[in-house]
Amino acid sequence: MTKTKLPKAKSEPEERFAIAWRTLGGQKPEREYRFTPDRKWRFDFAWPEVRIAVEIEGGINEGKHRGYHMRTKGFLKDAEKYNRASTLGWRVYRFAPSQIQPAALEEIISEIRKSGRG
């Protein structure tokens, strides 16, 4: 099995995803992939050929320490981003850090292979 080198992740959960993905033999993703030319939106991990993306959601704690993406403004912007991705034909898988588990990743690896890449 050939190991692919992935760019360093922006966060610890993204790095855990990247390591787990590589360990499971997943197809090399594009990192920080800009999926639409008219906005600066990016996916954490993407397989553009099959329009599959993964977003690692951080800051999901309750209370004042919750992250930007769980506050009203951030949540609404994310909803807009994910809705736009859907209209463009993307399947977006969202993971909280605790959900980065082999079984879930293996399902996506299988989905990418079924879609024709890998």
GUBA-842950 format. One record per residue (C-alpha): x, y, z; residue number from 1. Coordinates in Angstrom, 2 decimals. Layout:
N
+---------+---------+---------+-----+
:       u :       v :       w :  nr :
+---------+---------+---------+-----+
:       X :       Y :       Z : NUM :
...
+---------+---------+---------+-----+
END
This chain:
118
+---------+---------+---------+-----+
:       u :       v :       w :  nr :
+---------+---------+---------+-----+
:    0.00 :    0.00 :    0.00 :   1 :
:    1.39 :    3.40 :   -0.98 :   2 :
:    1.22 :    6.07 :    1.68 :   3 :
:    0.24 :    9.54 :    0.53 :   4 :
:    1.64 :   12.62 :    2.19 :   5 :
:   -1.03 :   15.07 :    3.27 :   6 :
:   -0.45 :   18.74 :    4.08 :   7 :
:   -0.45 :   19.63 :    7.77 :   8 :
:   -3.95 :   20.15 :    9.10 :   9 :
:   -5.21 :   23.40 :   10.55 :  10 :
:   -6.47 :   21.78 :   13.75 :  11 :
:   -5.82 :   18.75 :   15.92 :  12 :
:   -9.11 :   17.05 :   14.89 :  13 :
:   -8.27 :   17.62 :   11.20 :  14 :
:   -4.85 :   16.09 :   11.79 :  15 :
:   -6.47 :   13.07 :   13.50 :  16 :
:   -8.81 :   12.70 :   10.53 :  17 :
:   -5.90 :   12.91 :    8.07 :  18 :
:   -3.88 :   10.28 :    9.95 :  19 :
:   -6.86 :    7.94 :   10.34 :  20 :
:   -7.79 :    8.41 :    6.67 :  21 :
:   -4.28 :    7.59 :    5.50 :  22 :
:   -4.03 :    4.60 :    7.88 :  23 :
:   -7.27 :    3.18 :    6.47 :  24 :
:   -5.96 :    3.51 :    2.91 :  25 :
:   -8.28 :    6.31 :    1.86 :  26 :
:   -7.91 :    8.09 :   -1.46 :  27 :
:   -5.80 :   11.24 :   -1.31 :  28 :
:   -7.99 :   14.29 :   -0.69 :  29 :
:   -7.60 :   17.88 :   -1.76 :  30 :
:   -7.08 :   19.99 :    1.36 :  31 :
:   -8.79 :   23.35 :    1.86 :  32 :
:  -10.55 :   22.86 :   -1.47 :  33 :
:  -12.36 :   25.92 :   -2.82 :  34 :
:  -15.50 :   24.47 :   -4.37 :  35 :
:  -17.07 :   27.55 :   -5.92 :  36 :
:  -15.35 :   30.44 :   -7.73 :  37 :
:  -17.69 :   33.19 :   -6.52 :  38 :
:  -17.15 :   32.62 :   -2.77 :  39 :
:  -14.11 :   31.89 :   -0.62 :  40 :
:  -15.75 :   28.79 :    0.86 :  41 :
:  -13.47 :   25.80 :    1.28 :  42 :
:  -13.89 :   22.21 :    2.36 :  43 :
:  -11.46 :   20.75 :    4.88 :  44 :
:  -11.07 :   17.63 :    2.70 :  45 :
:  -12.50 :   17.08 :   -0.78 :  46 :
:  -12.55 :   14.60 :   -3.63 :  47 :
:  -13.67 :   16.91 :   -6.47 :  48 :
:  -13.88 :   14.17 :   -9.12 :  49 :
:  -16.77 :   12.58 :   -7.22 :  50 :
:  -18.03 :   15.71 :   -5.42 :  51 :
:  -17.58 :   14.33 :   -1.91 :  52 :
:  -16.31 :   16.51 :    0.93 :  53 :
:  -15.59 :   16.20 :    4.63 :  54 :
:  -15.85 :   19.02 :    7.13 :  55 :
:  -14.44 :   18.67 :   10.63 :  56 :
:  -16.64 :   20.70 :   12.94 :  57 :
:  -14.90 :   22.18 :   15.93 :  58 :
:  -16.06 :   24.34 :   18.80 :  59 :
:  -19.25 :   22.43 :   19.52 :  60 :
:  -19.07 :   22.96 :   23.29 :  61 :
:  -21.99 :   24.55 :   25.08 :  62 :
:  -21.93 :   27.98 :   26.65 :  63 :
:  -19.66 :   30.95 :   26.16 :  64 :
:  -16.70 :   28.82 :   25.05 :  65 :
:  -18.43 :   27.34 :   22.03 :  66 :
:  -16.74 :   28.01 :   18.73 :  67 :
:  -17.64 :   30.39 :   15.93 :  68 :
:  -19.43 :   27.72 :   13.92 :  69 :
:  -21.89 :   27.05 :   16.75 :  70 :
:  -22.76 :   30.69 :   17.36 :  71 :
:  -25.70 :   32.10 :   15.42 :  72 :
:  -23.71 :   34.00 :   12.78 :  73 :
:  -21.25 :   31.15 :   12.15 :  74 :
:  -23.98 :   28.53 :   12.10 :  75 :
:  -26.00 :   30.49 :    9.54 :  76 :
:  -22.95 :   31.02 :    7.32 :  77 :
:  -22.17 :   27.31 :    7.48 :  78 :
:  -25.78 :   26.47 :    6.57 :  79 :
:  -25.49 :   28.77 :    3.54 :  80 :
:  -22.21 :   27.10 :    2.54 :  81 :
:  -23.57 :   23.56 :    2.89 :  82 :
:  -26.79 :   24.42 :    1.05 :  83 :
:  -24.82 :   25.92 :   -1.82 :  84 :
:  -22.59 :   22.84 :   -1.93 :  85 :
:  -25.70 :   20.67 :   -2.15 :  86 :
:  -27.12 :   22.66 :   -5.06 :  87 :
:  -23.78 :   22.16 :   -6.84 :  88 :
:  -24.05 :   18.40 :   -6.39 :  89 :
:  -21.69 :   17.89 :   -3.45 :  90 :
:  -22.19 :   15.33 :   -0.69 :  91 :
:  -20.77 :   16.83 :    2.49 :  92 :
:  -20.00 :   14.65 :    5.49 :  93 :
:  -19.69 :   16.56 :    8.76 :  94 :
:  -17.79 :   15.23 :   11.76 :  95 :
:  -17.46 :   16.40 :   15.33 :  96 :
:  -14.04 :   15.42 :   16.68 :  97 :
:  -15.51 :   12.51 :   18.66 :  98 :
:  -17.03 :   11.08 :   15.46 :  99 :
:  -13.70 :   10.54 :   13.73 : 100 :
:  -13.92 :    6.77 :   13.97 : 101 :
:  -12.71 :    4.04 :   11.57 : 102 :
:  -16.19 :    2.70 :   10.73 : 103 :
:  -17.47 :    6.12 :    9.65 : 104 :
:  -14.35 :    6.83 :    7.58 : 105 :
:  -14.49 :    3.41 :    5.94 : 106 :
:  -18.03 :    4.18 :    4.74 : 107 :
:  -16.79 :    7.31 :    2.97 : 108 :
:  -13.78 :    5.50 :    1.51 : 109 :
:  -16.20 :    2.91 :    0.12 : 110 :
:  -18.50 :    5.63 :   -1.23 : 111 :
:  -15.61 :    7.30 :   -3.07 : 112 :
:  -14.55 :    3.97 :   -4.56 : 113 :
:  -18.13 :    3.25 :   -5.70 : 114 :
:  -18.28 :    6.69 :   -7.27 : 115 :
:  -15.34 :    5.89 :   -9.50 : 116 :
:  -12.16 :    7.12 :   -7.81 : 117 :
:  -10.07 :    4.54 :   -6.13 : 118 :
+---------+---------+---------+-----+
END
